[in-house]
Amino acid sequence: MDGIAEVFRRFKSYYKEYIPQFIIAIIGMIMASAGTAVSAWLVKPVLDYIFIQKDENLLYLLPYAIIGIYFIKSLGIYLQVYFTAYIGQDMVRRFRHNQLANILTLDMSFFHKYRSGELMSRIMGDIERIRSIVSNLIPELVREFVTIIGLLCVVIYQSPTLALFSLIVLPAALYPLSRLAKKMRKISRTSQETSGDITSVLSQIFANIEIIKASNAQGKELEKFDTQNDKIFKLNLKSVKVNTLVSPMMETLGSIGIAITIIIGGQQVINGEITVGSFFSFLTALFMLYTPIKRLTSIYNQMQDAVVASQRTFELLDMSPNIVDGKLNFPNKVNSITIQDLKFSYGDKVALNGINLKVYKGQMIALVGSSGGGKSTLINLLMRFYDPDLGTILINENDISEFKLKGLRENIGLVTQRVYIFNDTIAANVAYGAPLDDNKVINALKMANAYDFVQKLDSGIHTMLSEYGANLSGGQRQRIAIARALYHNPQILIFDEATSALDNESEQEITKAIENLGQEKIVIVIAHRLSTIKNADKIAVISSGKIVGFGTDKELESQCQIYQRLKLGAIH
């Protein structure tokens, strides 16, 4: 019960916004429950006054009463179902919005911890389970509870003695039901985690389909999928087994209660203590009573699945980012970036171990070094995807943590080796995150040496790109990404292997554009190709998280052995 109580507590703030709908739904529940109880009570006058006393007047009145009662009951069910469905669907919409909105604020470390498939499973699958609580289980729980109260009133009114004997067996069900519920909660948690695993496997398959086919690895990936698929199959069977136990258990206990009732009640009718109508009204109410009790126990069991989903959902909603906004607006003019004694580790792995660097407006700085040396980590810290363990990054004279994140990232144009293309038009991809201006899009495409191929497409800049930009070549996708960075006209430009997929001619054009832009901006380039960095104002050689050489190409050739080795290996 603690888990369910906690879920109700967390839902309280959401429920408050649906008070009118809840009132109508509750009225509907009362109408439906009252109709059920009254229909059981009507057995007495039908038997006693029509069939035994042969009252002809009632013969023509009671059928109309029955029609009216069932009309009220049906209307009540409709009102309850419609308005609870409205509350459930709208709450799911808000939950999904709130969950994604919160996830998008979280640090990059969160996205490295959770797989994309698992997050998709939580946003879609877990929240759909929550909808089942709001739209189905909670309303049914309330309706069945009200129905039980109404039928209990009929049962006790007709014969308090019989009621005591017939219902005495119910407390015996409490212990096994609580055990089943606990087991169901455990199965549900494992099942929902496994659903995240299978979604992750599918996400990975579809994202890497080219390499899977090229490597003839379809069988291997299918085997991974089958492993998770079999787990879900077995867990679902366990869930069915536990849920199915509830009904026969309640049927058996109910049969014992009814057997006792028939023996004692039959004796009372024979002795003239109660009428035949009262007994059959009691028996009808008792038969009807066991159905909502059985349904109530089944609902309680089913709620364990939704309770686990709610806990997992609120777990994500309760997370908060460690990297938060500063109070300062980003400066209109960036004169320098100063990096002082910067240290950073990914867990036990040291990525940066005391970086010192200063870059001025109008300079182009190249970062070179072997893979894993810390170049990309430095960029991630500059973007504030992470905060350093020690040391500072200053823009002008202020630590970057003092600036608002939106302003910081608006003024840094980042192009990485991994190109991000959205299923939208070329124009929307270039202007991503900012208002769309066709002239600015064309200008950015020209600077990125991309406009020539774009204007030859059927719809030009309004050509729709498929998922991951599959209808473009690798070099074309990279030039779209470069145009996106240039569109925003940022004060700082960062190119992390941004020309790696370009041919030599295109690379020369982009390099020339970068050099021209550098007169008004700070440009930081991570490159493996000498041609990209030969005209850099300064080159920083990074190895094992430290800057081991800093200077021009000529200076480093004569002073830095690591740089000499990198040049011999064509900067790889």
Steps between C-alpha positions, in 0.01 A plus 500: 500500500794736562587508128142579397467768769822663379373502139174665611697761691716582198196521272321742734632816333383370161156397623422850627482628143224255404249561781196567269571185297551298819168620642312388187690167496419439869132580438513242221658243734231559761226466236650172374554359849157606623341339194674172579392506865138597425471229231596243766245644745224483235512118510305511829189692376503306172487165680290595807243735345473384139566125500381411851234765586411541126476883516396592144562875545865442584526262204465800266699747713817309594616427142503875431695552823752239386542675162548835678754354742707340223484822296640694799764230551604510131513879496715493814743253341527721189569816704760320711680340205507813282616749762755269661637428150526876440688549828729206426584600144562864590710403799711270280552787255617726782717228655679435171554873450628552855723195489666588170528867604682393817720246322613766252630712789716220641877478463676310222617247759134396541475415128817294523354307792158427348463337159275676249279191470447492876400866505256444213352206689453714809344794318262285295447166678518602867278803454246291308484275807432811709208579268356159587502607868316825436264391221423145605625366829428787740148567361424127504639476852269781617199367308540145628550629854180709481318201347618280788368755752162513325465121477615458860216730604251277314653182648498631858152654459350169384668285768782613736540140625550356154735786413726409793526133399538559126771766523707351782722317249625821330770596756668166422587640154701798627832322567530311168389811311770714660761235412382491140510880478858511631605237246321689222687821584834320474406345163379838373826677581705232323260503205523877455880494520506223239268706275765775512766242404308378195431857386872575529586195290253608230627860509858379458406269210318770302767764569780271380323308223768577239787348698279208605428412137857569388632268772236230438410535868121471463503162677702635792266797549193276468648278770540801733141600430372145560674488838309808619181391324507165682553675833189714444303190395591317822430803719161555336412136562597538867280809518206312348554211743496729805199700376306186408535360852284782640177396325493128595602585856211744536260260321587224747459723805178641353357151447563420867312814605210426265479138619474620861236753395283242323507266801420767761273710278307198375436397862374854578259493203369156606451629856323811368760738644548677165300509178601332177536846340731622776714187472534521122563874517772425755640220285497717185680782682751248639571353156538851362716600798766236436555633147616853602699354792675264258549787255633722780767249596595455134528878452720529807728236353510671160580832663840368606614526137383860478648584842846386383459703177399805705803463726731475196334805344524714812861388537581677172276797579680550833845515341660841473807619308830573672593746226273797557459852365718784612359850546701697244403566139760392251724795393429670167871488419725208589860618519663189646461150637731409788540143622677464834623175665208303356453147635226252422440126539241254373470293814849359562628594156689833493413689180658842570784551744582869529424675168604865463414693185404851390328588171428852374235638264609465138717197575469150362633238741549138395495212747688190389602175664433130493151365572405502868738785582224729629422728203127426479470509880635855495227596250233331713607710798498817292141420393417428867381150420707426812656715771871455583617323813756776557608815317304763311400608151465876468328691221641850521533522880205283608481128571268335246291358787391860572324530161153386408526171312276614213715803429824301530393234253342748259840664465697181441462332163595132533560265208604148591617199303166340579247680282145552628233524230131526586205367299409847374586739217854614427399853601358378833816297563725801433288736712449241773437664838445849353232680293509395134621760248546374143759765412708417807473129415627559146785717627604233757485228233721709271759550774493124568552428126165318499271726297613365162370150568193622695366722222516206256254302717133499392382722786828681571536605862150365569597145402391256768785296651434144606592361843872547573531678161512168318416669167826704515861393473729512806673815373168670425370424848815645654468820299137536617627469859765766437235731348290450815787627717559799270127590481492601866795738451659399833797680653686173558528226239612147586574245228559151638616298197246702302661443160583131539232385252576763234704460184819709466337771287204545735733494800709780352188712445377439856846567643511828310154595631607414857811717462290792377254460788787487745574869454191587706471191717692252712545177304607172661573210267564137591651335194684194381584649161797733467326696226230610744740647757802620301376863512397493868641785709601254771499123536456328838629145522302304760620167637377309807285794609779761484621757250848377412568749223366843396602716208494530123550210263868590449567553871346163594689318224826598661398490868237225555581134439135391535402750230777372276370145539144620428618669180679187390173314553311777315339619827300189587 
